Amino acid sequence: MNFQDEFRDRLLVETMTANIAGLAEKLSEPVRFMEVCGTHTMAIYQYGIKSLLPEKVKLISGPGCPVCVTPVGYVDRAVAYSRDPQVIITTFGDMLRVPGSDSSLMEERARGADIRIVYSPLDAVSLAAANPSRTVVFLGVGFETTAPGIAASILRAEQMKLRNYFVLASHKTMPVPMDVLTSDPELKIRGYLCPAHVSTVIGGVAYQHIAEKYKIPCVVTGFEPTDVLQGIEMLLLQTLRSESRVEIQYSRAVRWECNSKALEILYRVFETSDAVWRGLGNLPGSGLSIRELYGRFDAERALPVELPQPREHDGCACGDILKGKLSPFDCPLFATACTPESPVGACMVSSEGTCAAAYKYGR
């Protein structure tokens, strides 16, 4: 049995499901737990986790997909840059089909724009070095997981004395929206499955204030079926014991302390700032902006461009889905006007989007 199969063992899943059912019978009222990681959302739909849970335990999906929470105005700026024949846009693949106000990067590439998918921001740095007469813009989208690598690309560009490499930054930090969502009385969140990838950088300690402030449990959880089920079981045990602390289920990858080396690189280049989240609006202290010291690499500062007034698409419920107030099946466009082949909202585009997961596995 390989390492992955050990976490997909059918008998173990059945045992854990029975344990959860037994714990749920002891609850005085139903509970709602939220996952705030796009990979968790995909795994929960892929493995049918919700169908294994008793009625008293409900999982809701939060704003854990970085592409999904990126606002329309950011896409509009990237589209505007792509229309300049001197510009090469470099990006991870998920951003290509995200709709802007009147176009997407995929549509612009079909019209002849030079838009290239890269697998690392360092690939974009190499591209800038190889094309000194062109302007290379990397689309820096993501949470604390990807931000250190993008910071490293700026440090590398500085070392190489490149003048044609820029980052259009839209980085966000995870604990802030968890604070906002937990304080929403309509959601009634009773616990969190905390993101695993992000936690390898910020550590379990990053969620301590959530547990202490709102008196709810938080469990950093892995991505395999037994990981998710054990995370739910740990949340239930804390709930029944009236405990509110941070536990790490995904101990094979996550530690209590942060990754100090990654954060040192991150905050050398970036500083905390306000950020606009799709669905959540402007959240103070939830973003990462390029410091003034490295401002020459900041596309938004260095490359002014005229932009349309940002416009969300009528009928799209992506914002409320990201807040956990609606499910994809509540959106009138889901699987009709909005499909992976022709997405209306960002939640249907990304491989980590709630609507994409529901479309692929939940129907």
C-alpha positions in Angstrom: 0.0 0.0 0.0 1.4 3.4 -0.9 1.4 6.4 1.2 -1.7 8.0 -0.5 -3.8 4.8 -0.4 -3.4 4.6 3.4 -5.5 7.7 3.6 -8.2 6.4 1.3 -8.8 3.1 3.0 -12.5 2.2 2.8 -12.7 0.4 6.1 -11.1 3.3 7.9 -13.5 5.7 6.2 -16.4 3.6 7.4 -15.1 3.5 10.9 -14.5 7.3 11.0 -18.0 7.9 9.5 -19.6 5.8 12.2 -17.6 7.7 14.9 -18.8 11.0 13.5 -22.4 9.7 13.5 -22.1 8.7 17.1 -20.7 12.0 18.2 -23.4 13.9 16.2 -26.1 12.1 18.2 -24.8 13.8 21.3 -25.1 17.3 19.9 -27.9 19.5 21.4 -28.3 21.3 18.1 -26.9 21.1 14.5 -23.5 22.5 13.8 -22.0 24.3 10.7 -18.3 23.9 10.0 -16.6 25.8 7.3 -13.6 24.9 5.1 -11.6 27.8 3.8 -9.3 26.1 1.3 -10.2 25.4 -2.3 -8.3 22.1 -2.3 -10.5 21.0 0.7 -13.6 22.0 -1.2 -12.6 20.0 -4.2 -11.7 16.9 -2.0 -15.0 17.2 -0.1 -17.0 17.1 -3.4 -14.7 14.5 -5.1 -15.0 12.0 -2.3 -18.6 12.7 -1.4 -17.8 13.7 2.1 -21.0 15.6 2.6 -23.1 12.5 1.8 -21.3 10.6 4.6 -22.2 13.1 7.3 -25.3 13.0 9.6 -27.9 15.7 9.3 -26.7 17.5 12.4 -23.3 18.2 10.8 -23.1 20.6 7.8 -20.1 21.6 5.8 -20.1 25.0 4.1 -17.4 26.3 1.7 -15.7 29.7 2.4 -13.4 32.0 0.4 -10.5 29.5 0.1 -10.0 29.8 -3.7 -7.5 32.6 -4.5 -8.6 33.0 -8.1 -12.3 33.2 -7.0 -11.8 36.0 -4.5 -9.8 38.1 -6.9 -12.0 41.1 -7.8 -13.1 42.0 -11.3 -11.1 45.2 -11.3 -7.9 43.2 -11.1 -8.9 41.1 -14.1 -9.7 44.3 -16.0 -6.2 45.7 -15.4 -4.6 42.5 -16.6 -6.7 42.6 -19.7 -5.8 46.2 -20.3 -2.1 45.4 -20.0 -2.4 42.4 -22.4 -3.7 44.8 -25.2 -0.3 46.5 -25.3 1.7 44.7 -28.0 4.9 45.4 -26.0 3.6 43.5 -23.0 3.9 39.8 -22.2 1.5 38.6 -19.5 2.6 35.6 -17.5 0.3 33.8 -15.2 -0.7 30.5 -13.6 -3.4 28.8 -15.7 -6.5 29.3 -13.6 -6.5 33.1 -14.3 -6.9 32.7 -18.0 -10.7 32.2 -18.1 -11.7 34.4 -15.2 -14.3 36.9 -16.6 -13.5 40.6 -16.3 -16.1 43.4 -16.9 -16.0 42.9 -20.7 -13.3 40.3 -21.5 -11.0 37.7 -20.2 -7.3 36.8 -20.8 -8.4 33.8 -22.8 -10.4 36.0 -25.1 -7.5 38.5 -25.4 -5.1 35.7 -26.2 -7.4 34.5 -29.0 -7.2 38.0 -30.4 -3.4 37.9 -30.5 -2.3 39.1 -27.0 1.0 37.5 -25.8 -0.2 35.7 -22.7 1.9 32.8 -21.4 1.2 30.2 -18.7 4.2 29.7 -16.4 4.7 27.2 -13.6 6.9 29.5 -11.4 7.3 33.2 -11.1 11.0 32.6 -11.7 10.0 31.4 -15.2 8.6 34.9 -15.8 11.9 36.4 -14.6 13.8 34.3 -17.1 11.4 35.4 -19.8 12.0 39.0 -18.9 15.8 38.5 -19.1 15.4 36.8 -22.5 13.2 39.6 -23.9 14.8 42.9 -22.7 12.8 45.0 -25.2 9.4 43.7 -23.9 7.6 44.4 -20.7 6.8 41.2 -18.7 4.0 41.3 -16.2 3.4 38.4 -13.8 0.0 38.1 -12.3 0.6 37.6 -8.6 -2.5 36.0 -7.2 -2.7 33.8 -4.1 -2.5 33.5 -0.4 0.5 33.1 1.9 1.4 29.9 0.1 2.5 31.5 -3.2 3.5 35.0 -1.9 7.0 34.0 -0.8 7.9 32.6 -4.2 6.7 35.7 -5.9 8.6 37.8 -3.4 11.7 35.7 -4.3 11.1 36.5 -8.0 11.3 40.2 -7.3 14.5 39.8 -5.3 15.9 37.8 -8.2 14.9 40.4 -10.7 16.6 43.1 -8.6 19.7 40.9 -8.4 19.7 40.6 -12.2 19.1 44.4 -12.5 16.0 43.8 -14.7 14.0 46.9 -15.6 11.3 45.1 -17.6 9.9 42.7 -15.0 6.7 43.7 -13.0 4.3 42.0 -10.7 0.6 42.8 -10.6 0.0 41.9 -7.0 -3.3 40.7 -5.6 -2.1 38.6 -2.6 -4.4 38.0 0.4 -4.0 36.6 3.8 -6.3 34.0 5.2 -7.0 34.7 8.9 -8.7 38.1 8.3 -11.7 36.8 6.3 -12.2 34.0 8.9 -12.6 36.7 11.5 -15.1 38.6 9.3 -17.1 35.5 8.5 -17.2 34.2 12.1 -18.6 37.5 13.3 -21.5 37.2 10.8 -24.5 36.0 12.9 -26.3 34.7 9.8 -23.6 32.1 9.1 -23.4 30.6 12.6 -20.0 29.0 12.0 -19.2 26.6 14.9 -15.7 25.5 13.7 -13.2 25.7 10.9 -11.3 23.2 8.8 -8.3 25.4 8.4 -6.3 25.4 5.1 -3.3 23.1 4.9 -1.2 24.7 2.2 -1.4 28.1 3.8 -0.7 26.6 7.2 2.7 25.2 6.1 3.7 28.9 5.9 1.8 30.6 8.7 1.6 27.6 11.1 -1.3 26.6 13.4 -0.6 29.6 15.7 -2.1 31.9 13.1 -5.7 30.7 14.0 -5.3 30.9 17.8 -7.0 34.3 18.0 -10.0 33.0 16.1 -10.4 30.1 18.5 -10.0 32.4 21.5 -12.0 35.4 20.3 -15.1 33.4 19.1 -14.8 30.3 21.4 -14.9 27.9 18.4 -12.5 25.0 17.5 -10.1 25.2 14.5 -8.5 22.1 13.0 -5.7 22.3 10.4 -6.6 19.4 8.1 -5.1 17.5 5.2 -6.7 16.7 1.9 -7.3 13.0 1.7 -10.8 11.5 2.7 -9.6 10.3 6.1 -7.8 13.6 6.7 -11.1 15.5 6.2 -13.2 13.0 8.3 -10.7 13.1 11.1 -10.7 16.9 11.1 -14.5 16.8 11.4 -14.3 14.3 14.2 -11.8 16.5 16.0 -14.1 19.5 15.6 -17.0 17.5 17.0 -15.1 16.3 20.0 -14.1 19.9 20.9 -17.7 21.1 20.4 -19.0 18.4 22.8 -16.3 19.2 25.3 -17.0 23.0 25.0 -13.4 23.5 24.0 -12.1 26.1 21.6 -8.5 25.6 20.5 -6.4 25.0 17.4 -5.4 21.4 16.6 -3.3 20.2 13.8 -4.6 17.0 12.1 -2.2 17.5 9.2 0.9 17.0 11.4 2.9 15.3 8.6 3.2 18.7 6.9 2.1 21.5 9.3 3.7 22.7 12.6 2.5 25.0 15.3 5.1 27.6 14.5 5.3 29.5 11.2 7.8 29.0 8.5 10.1 31.8 9.5 12.3 31.7 6.4 9.3 31.9 4.0 7.7 34.8 6.0 11.1 36.6 6.1 11.3 36.6 2.3 7.6 37.5 2.0 7.7 40.5 4.3 11.0 41.7 3.0 9.2 42.5 -0.3 5.5 42.8 0.8 3.7 44.7 3.5 0.3 44.3 5.0 -2.4 46.4 3.3 -6.1 46.5 2.7 -7.5 44.3 0.0 -10.7 43.9 -2.0 -12.2 40.4 -1.9 -14.9 39.3 -4.3 -18.1 38.9 -2.2 -16.5 40.3 1.0 -15.6 43.7 -0.2 -12.6 45.7 1.2 -11.1 44.0 4.2 -8.5 46.1 6.2 -5.2 44.3 6.8 -6.1 41.3 4.6 -3.8 42.0 1.6 -0.1 42.1 0.7 1.2 45.1 -1.3 4.7 45.5 -2.7 6.8 47.8 -0.4 8.0 51.2 -1.6 11.6 49.9 -1.7 10.6 47.5 -4.5 8.0 49.8 -6.0 9.7 49.8 -9.4 8.5 46.2 -9.8 4.9 47.0 -9.0 2.9 47.0 -12.2 0.1 49.0 -10.8 2.4 51.9 -9.8 4.8 51.7 -12.8 2.3 51.0 -15.6 -0.7 53.3 -15.5 -3.6 52.3 -17.7 -7.2 53.4 -18.3 -9.8 50.9 -16.9 -13.5 50.5 -17.2 -15.8 50.7 -14.2 -15.8 47.2 -12.7 -18.9 45.3 -13.5 -20.1 42.0 -12.0 -22.2 39.8 -14.3 -25.9 39.9 -13.6 -27.3 36.8 -11.8 -24.0 35.4 -10.7 -24.1 34.4 -7.0 -20.3 33.8 -6.7 -20.0 36.5 -4.0 -22.6 34.8 -1.7 -21.2 31.4 -2.4 -17.7 32.5 -1.3 -19.3 33.8 1.9 -21.0 30.4 2.5 -24.4 32.0 2.4 -25.4 30.1 -0.8 -24.4 26.8 -2.4 -23.7 26.5 -6.1 -27.1 24.8 -6.5 -28.8 27.9 -5.3 -27.4 30.0 -8.2 -29.9 30.2 -11.1 -27.0 30.2 -13.6 -25.3 27.1 -12.2 -24.9 24.3 -14.9 -27.1 26.3 -17.3 -25.7 29.6 -18.4 -22.6 29.0 -16.3 -20.5 25.9 -17.0 -16.7 25.2 -16.9 -16.7 25.6 -20.7 -18.5 28.9 -20.6 -18.1 30.4 -17.0 -19.9 33.4 -15.9 -18.3 33.6 -12.5 -14.9 33.0 -11.1 -16.2 30.2 -8.8 -16.8 28.1 -11.9 -13.4 28.8 -13.5 -10.7 27.7 -11.0 -9.9 24.1 -10.3 -10.4 25.0 -6.6 -13.7 26.9 -7.1 -16.8 25.7 -5.3 -19.0 25.8 -8.4 -16.4 23.9 -10.4 -16.2 21.2 -7.7 -20.0 21.0 -7.5 -20.3 20.8 -11.3 -17.7 18.1 -11.6 -18.6 15.9 -8.6 -21.7 17.2 -6.9 -24.4 16.7 -9.5 
